[in-house]
Amino acid sequence: MTDITVFESIVRNRRATRQFLPTSVAEAQIQSILRDAQHAPSNCNTQPWQVHIVSGKKREELSAAILAAEVSGEFTPDFSFDMAAYSGAYADRAQASGRAHYDLLEIAREDKLRRRNELLKNFDFFGAPHVALLFMPTFGDSVRTAGDLGMYGQTFLLSLAARGLAGIPQTSLAMFASTIRATLGISEEYKMLFGISFGYGDPDAVVNRLDVGRVDLFESIIFHQ
């Protein structure tokens, strides 16, 4: 029988990790994680995810390609994303999260160089030895399919956490969808939603101590009886 306290601990203590150890995860363990994620729910059991796991030399090649595209301003997202579109409490939460990140690292707002270097860590996958890239076919407005990939990604992240591993979902990687497709030989019919860098989190990294918290339950939940 499942111990509910174990489940609660995994769900409530999972954190986004922004610095990893170089130690690779065994292939058998990665496959177990993928088997867990394969059991994520999806609309009408369509299972629309196509996931690419990148490690080793290909990881280095991909990182270099993304960094080159970022420097040259070659942004090729499959889906629009604009932080300025957030408003009200949603914008406040996003800004508070970013501020907490830089405050923890003692990076001043006017220190443009250090802020940029911190941003570029996204494209070296924060030092993680592996990255999972989540692609999807498009049907209609893609909302339901994207929801399916979100459930897949959460299952993947929780499976990592249950095994003492760490991960971070990155929509920033999807800003270079065409670069990633070209580097990995992925068909144009598949659109990229986000990536998850993963491995063993660095327990000594200050950045991994960040806990942005969650809003009070009743700010998001309404009961009807």
TINU-316866 format. One record per atom (N, C-alpha, C): residue in three letters; x, y, z. Coordinates in pm, whole numbers, plus 50000, padded with zeros to 5 digits. Example, Ala and Ser with C-alpha at 12.3 -4.5 7.8 and 13.67 -1.06 7.14 Angstrom:
TINU-316866
ala513194943150780
ala512304955050780
ala513204967050780
ser512854977550708
ser513674989450714
ser512905000350787
//
This chain:
TINU-316866
met500844988050000
met500005000050000
met500885012650000
thr500495022449922
thr501275034749912
thr501225042850041
asp502375047550085
asp502455056550200
asp502225070650149
ile501095076650186
ile500735089850133
ile501755100350172
thr502455098550284
thr503435108550324
thr504625108750228
val504945097250168
val506025096850069
val505625104949946
phe504385102849900
phe503885110249785
phe503875125249815
glu503365129149932
glu503315143249967
glu504705149449970
ser505685142050022
ser507035147150030
ser507625149549891
ile507405139949799
ile507935141249664
ile507315153249593
val505995154449601
val505295165149530
val505625178849589
arg505635179749720
arg505755192949784
arg507205197649798
asn508145188549787
asn509545192449799
asn510295193149668
arg509645189449557
arg510295190549427
arg510605205249399
arg511795207849347
arg512195221449316
arg512845221749177
ala512815233349113
ala513555235248990
ala515035236449026
thr515855228248963
thr517295227948991
thr518035235548881
arg518935244648921
arg519655252848825
arg521165250948829
gln521605240348893
gln523025236548883
gln523115221548912
phe523745214448817
phe523825199848825
phe525255195148837
leu525415183148889
leu526715176448886
leu526905170348746
pro528135168048702
pro528365162448568
pro528065147548559
thr527785141148671
thr527555126648675
thr526365122648589
ser526575113248497
ser525495108548410
ser524545099448487
val523305099148443
val522315089848496
val522365077148413
ala522345065748478
ala522415052948407
ala521265051648308
glu521555045848191
glu520535044548087
glu519315036748135
ala519535026248215
ala518415018348266
ala517505026948353
gln518095035948431
gln517295044648516
gln516515054848433
ile517145060248328
ile516435069448240
ile515255062548175
gln515445050148134
gln514345042848072
gln513215040448171
ser513535037948297
ser512495036348399
ser511695049148418
ile512395060448416
ile511725073348428
ile510785075648310
leu511265072248192
leu510445073748071
leu509225064548074
arg509385052648131
arg508245043548142
arg507205049148238
asp507665055648345
asp506725062448435
asp505965073248362
ala506705081648290
ala506085092848220
ala505125088148112
gln505395076548056
gln504535071147951
gln503125068248003
his502975067348135
his501665064748195
his500915077648227
ala501435089148184
ala500715101748203
ala499385101348127
pro498355107848178
pro497085108048106
pro497155116947982
ser496275114047888
ser496185122347767
ser494775121547712
asn494365131747637
asn493015132047580
asn492795119947490
cys491765112247522
cys491385100447442
cys492545090747423
asn493495090847518
asn494655082047514
asn495475083947387
thr495535096247337
thr496295098847214
thr497805098147234
gln498285100447358
gln499715099847389
gln500535107347282
pro500305120547268
pro500855127847154
pro502305132347168
trp502975128647275
trp504335133347297
trp505355125747212
gln506335133047164
gln507535127047105
gln508705133347180
val509445124947251
val510465129847343
val511855125747295
his512765135447291
his514135133147249
his515055135047370
ile515795124547406
ile516745125247517
ile518135127547458
val518765138247500
val520065141947442
val521135141647552
ser522225134347524
ser523315132647620
ser524645132447546
gly525735132247621
gly527055130247564
gly527475140647461
lys528125136047354
lys528635145147252
lys527505152847183
lys526365146347165
lys525245153247100
lys524725164547188
arg524795162647318
arg524395173347409
arg525305185447391
glu526615183047380
glu527565193947362
glu527305201047229
glu527045193347125
glu526775199046993
glu525495207546997
leu524485202347064
leu523205209647071
leu523365222647151
ser524065222047262
ser524285233947343
ser524995244747262
ala526035240847189
ala526785250447108
ala525905256647000
ala525035248546939
ala524155253646834
ala523145263546889
ile522595260447006
ile521605269547067
ile522265282547110
leu523445281747170
leu524155293747213
leu524495302647094
ala524905296446983
ala525215304246862
ala523965311046809
ala522835304146812
ala521575309946765
ala521145321446857
glu521365319946986
glu520985330547080
glu521825343047057
val523115341247039
val524005352647018
val523655360146889
ser523265352546786
ser522935358846657
ser521465363046647
gly520715360646755
gly519315364946758
gly518395356646671
glu518735344146647
glu517905335346564
glu516895327946651
phe515845334946690
phe514795329146774
phe513715323246682
thr513385310446703
thr512445303646614
thr511435295346693
pro510685301646782
pro509705293946860
pro508545289146773
asp508015277446807
asp506845272446736
asp505555278446790
phe505595282946915
phe504425288946979
phe504845302147042
ser503985311947038
ser504325325147089
ser504475324847241
phe505385333047290
phe505575334547434
phe506075348547461
asp505355355747547
asp505705369647575
asp505475372247723
met506555373947799
met506425376547942
met505605389047969
ala505655398747877
ala504905411247896
ala503405409147889
ala502985397547838
ala501555394847829
ala500945391647965
tyr501775387948062
tyr501255385248197
tyr500855398448263
ser499785398048338
ser499315410148407
ser498855406548548
gly498615416848628
gly498075414848762
gly498915405948849
ala498255397148925
ala498935388349019
ala499905378948948
tyr499595375248824
tyr500455366048749
tyr501795372648718
ala501735385248677
ala502975392648652
ala503755394748782
asp503025397448888
asp503685399549018
asp504445387049061
arg503825375349043
arg504475362849083
arg505725360248999
ala505615362648868
ala506755360448779
ala507915369648817
gln507605382248843
gln508645391948879
gln509265388549014
ala508445384049108
ala508955380349241
ala509885368249231
ser509545358949144
ser510385347149125
ser511755351049069
gly511775359448966
gly513035363848909
gly513865371749009
arg513175380549084
arg513875388749183
arg514505379949291
ala513775369749337
ala514295360749440
ala515525353249390
his515505349549263
his516625342449203
his517885351049206
tyr517775363249155
tyr518955371949149
tyr519395376849287
asp518435378949375
asp518795383049512
asp519575372049583
leu519145359549565
leu519835348449628
leu521295347749582
leu521525350649454
leu522875350249397
leu523625363349415
glu522965373149475
glu523545386449499
glu524005392849369
ile523125392149269
ile523375398549141
ile522485410949132
ala523105422549131
ala522355435049129
ala521635437048996
arg520555444449000
arg519755446848880
arg520595453648770
glu521515462348811
glu522315469748713
glu523525461748662
asp523755449848718
asp524895441648675
asp524475433448553
lys524485439948438
lys523975433848315
lys524805421648273
leu526105422148293
leu526965411148250
leu526665398448327
arg526595399348459
arg526315387348538
arg524915382148511
arg523985391248489
arg522615386748458
arg522585379448324
arg523315384548228
arg523345377748098
arg524015364048110
asn525105363348184
asn525775350448202
asn524865340448270
glu524055345248363
glu523095336448431
glu522045331548332
leu521595340348245
leu520625336648142
leu521185325948049
leu522445327548008
leu523055318347912
leu523215304247968
lys523175302648099
lys523265289348160
lys522095280448116
asn520975286848080
asn519845279248027
asn520265270447910
phe521155275847826
phe521465269547699
phe522645259947707
asp523225258847828
asp524135247847859
asp523425238247954
phe522085239547958
phe521235230448036
phe521625230548184
phe522125242048232
phe522545243648371
phe523565233048414
gly524325228248317
gly525345218148348
gly524805204048358
ala523525202048335
ala522945188548343
ala523505179848231
pro523765167148257
pro524315158348154
pro523275153648053
his521995155848082
his520925151147994
his519845161947979
val519205161847865
val518035170547847
val516985162747768
ala515745163747815
ala514595157747745
ala513885168947672
leu513685167447543
leu513025177647462
leu511665172447419
leu510605179847454
leu509245175147433
leu508645181647309
phe508375173347210
phe507765177547084
phe506365171647073
met505565177546985
met504185173246968
met503705175746827
pro502775167446778
pro502105170646652
pro501075181546680
thr500585188146579
thr499575198646600
thr498215193946552
phe497215195946636
phe495825192846604
phe494975204646649
gly494235210546558
gly493395221946596
gly494235233246651
asp493795238846764
asp494535250046824
asp495675245346915
ser495865232346927
ser496975226147003
ser496855227247154
val495785233247203
val495665235147348
val495595221747421
arg494755212647373
arg494625199847440
arg495915191647432
thr496555192147318
thr497815184847301
thr498885190447394
ala498955203547405
ala499915209847496
ala499625205847641
gly498345204947675
gly497975200347809
gly498465186247835
asp498355177547734
asp498845163847748
asp500345163747775
leu501095172247703
leu502545172747724
leu502885178447862
gly502055187447912
gly502255192548047
gly502125181548151
met501125172848132
met500945161648226
met502095151748214
tyr502575149648091
tyr503735140948072
tyr504955146848144
gly505185159848126
gly506325166248188
gly506285165548339
gln505105167548398
gln504995166748545
gln505275152648593
thr504775142548523
thr505035128748562
thr506535125748554
phe507185130748449
phe508625129148432
phe509375135548550
leu509005147748585
leu509665154848694
leu509485147848829
leu508285142648853
leu508035135748980
leu508775122448985
ser508905115748870
ser509685103348866
ser511155106148897
leu511675117248844
leu513035121348878
leu513175123249029
ala512265130949085
ala512325134249228
ala512235121649314
ala511395112149274
ala511225099849350
ala512505091549353
arg513375093549256
arg514635086149246
arg515835094049298
gly515565105349362
gly516665113349414
gly517385121449308
leu516745122749190
leu517305130649081
leu516625144249075
ala517105152648986
ala516585166248979
ala516355170348835
gly515485179948815
gly515215184848681
gly514705199048684
ile514675205148567
ile514105218548554
ile513415219648418
pro512115222748417
pro511445225148289
pro511865238648233
gln512135239048102
gln512665251248039
gln511895254547912
thr511015264447920
thr510375269247798
thr511375277347715
ser512455282047777
ser513455289847705
ser514075281947591
leu514215268947606
leu514805260847500
leu513945260947375
ala512635261947394
ala511715261647279
ala511805274247194
met512525284347241
met512735296247159
met513655293247040
phe514265281347041
phe515215277546934
phe514775264346871
ala513475263046850
ala512915250546800
ala513525246246667
ser513675255446574
ser514225251946443
ser515685247546452
thr516455254246536
thr517855250346558
thr517935236346615
ile517065233346710
ile517065220146772
ile516645209446672
arg515615212346592
arg515185202646491
arg516315199846391
ala516995210446347
ala518075208746249
ala519235200746307
thr519565203346431
thr520695196446495
thr520405181646518
leu519165178646552
leu518805164846587
leu518115157246474
gly517845164146363
gly517185157446251
gly515725154146278
ile515025163446341
ile513605161346375
ile512735167346266
ser511675160246231
ser510765164846126
ser510055177746165
glu509795186146066
glu509085198746086
glu507655196546135
glu507115184546116
glu505735182046158
glu505585182146310
tyr506705180546381
tyr506665180546527
tyr507095194246579
lys506285199846668
lys506535213046724
lys507025211646868
met507965220246903
met508555219147037
met507795227747137
leu507505221747254
leu506815228947360
leu507775233447470
phe508595224247522
phe509585227947624
phe510585216647640
gly511605219147720
gly512595208947751
gly512725207147901
ile513325196047942
ile513595193548084
ile515045189148096
ser515905197648152
ser517265193648181
ser517255185748311
phe518035174748315
phe517955166248433
phe519255158948462
gly519375154548586
gly520545147248632
gly520575147448784
tyr521775147848839
tyr521945148848984
tyr522155163549021
gly521315168849105
gly521475182649147
gly522725184449232
asp523365196049218
asp524545199249298
asp524075203749437
pro524325195749541
pro523805199149675
pro524465211449736
asp525615215549683
asp526345226849740
asp526055240049667
ala525285239549560
ala525025251649481
ala524025260649552
val524405273149571
val523515282849638
val522195284149563
val522265284249429
val521065286449349
val520015275649372
asn520445263749412
asn519505252949434
asn518765253949567
arg519085264149644
arg518375266349771
arg517115274749751
leu516915279549630
leu515785288449604
leu514465281249621
asp513575287049699
asp512215281849716
asp511265293649701
val510625294549585
val509755306149559
val508385304649623
gly508075292749677
gly506815290849749
gly505605290349658
arg504455289149718
arg503185288549646
arg502175297749715
val501225302649638
val500205311349696
val499295303149787
asp498565310049872
asp497615303449960
asp496595295549877
leu496225283949926
leu495325274949855
leu494075282049804
phe493505290549888
phe492205296449854
phe492315308649762
glu493545311949720
glu493685321749614
glu493425315449477
ser493545302149471
ser493405295149343
ser492215285749336
ile491705281749451
ile490685271249456
ile489355276949505
ile488295273249436
ile486945277149476
ile486095264449488
phe485515262249602
phe484655250549624
phe483195254049594
his482515245249523
his481085246749496
his480365234549553
gln479345237049634
gln478585225849695
gln477095227849680
//
